[in-house]
Amino acid sequence: MKKNMGTIDRILRVIVAVVIAVLYFTNVISGTVAIVLLALAAIFILTSLISFCPLYLPLGLSTIRKKLSSSEKEK
């Protein structure tokens, strides 16, 4: 798998996952909504750890910054 997630994207996903977990463990969310959100949080953590989001592939997205070549830096 080729990485397609940048650092900011990964950090934001982890933050969202932590917020969902806190809401669940403080009983702010419960029931089916909680289960769906916890599954989403788990997916966010997993994709952050491997730096790859399968949904980005069909959309052609990548949040990784491209490195400038030396000729582009001179401009």
C-alpha positions, 0 to 999 in steps of 0.5 A, a space after each residue: 500500500 502506498 501511503 496517502 495520508 499526511 501528518 495533519 490528516 492523521 493527527 485530526 483522525 486521532 483527535 476525532 477518535 479520542 473525542 468519540 471515545 471520551 463521549 462514549 465513556 462519559 455516557 454522552 452517546 449511547 445505543 446504536 449511535 455509539 456503536 457506529 461512532 466507535 466503529 468509525 473511531 476504530 477505523 480512524 485509528 487504524 488508518 492513521 497508524 498505517 497512513 493509508 485511507 482506502 476511500 482516498 483511492 477511488 477519489 484520487 486523493 492524497 494529503 501527503 505534501 509533495 516534495 519540491 524538486 531543486 528546480 522548483 525551489 529556485 523559482 
